[in-house]
């Protein structure tokens, strides 16, 4: 990171941005974490809550399949 003068203001500038590669397993874990947090906020008696609760086992099974 370097400091540059941009329009009279000093600012930190990133020289090189390294791309981040996501693996499928990391992507599914992120979705699982999101759905578990969402599930704790939603009422399980509602349609949205039931749909979220149904997706959690599917994601866990998909993560297990990728682990093998």
NORCORPE-V13794 format. One line per field, one symbol per residue. ss: DSSP state (@ for helix, = for strand, . for the rest). psi: psi as a letter, one per 20 degrees, with the letter a starting at -180 (. if undefined). burial: # if it has 9 or more other ideal C-beta (glycine too) atoms within 8 Angstrom, else .. A space follows every 50 residues. Layout:
ss = ???
psi = ???
burial = ???
//
This chain:
ss = .=====..=====..........@@@@@@@@@@@@@@@@@@.....@@@@ @@@@@@@@@@@@@@@@@.
psi = prpqooliqpqpppgpppqpppqhggghhghggghhghhhhqpiirgggh hghhhghgghhhghhhh.
burial = ............#...........#.###.##..##.##..#......## .##.##..##.##..#..
//
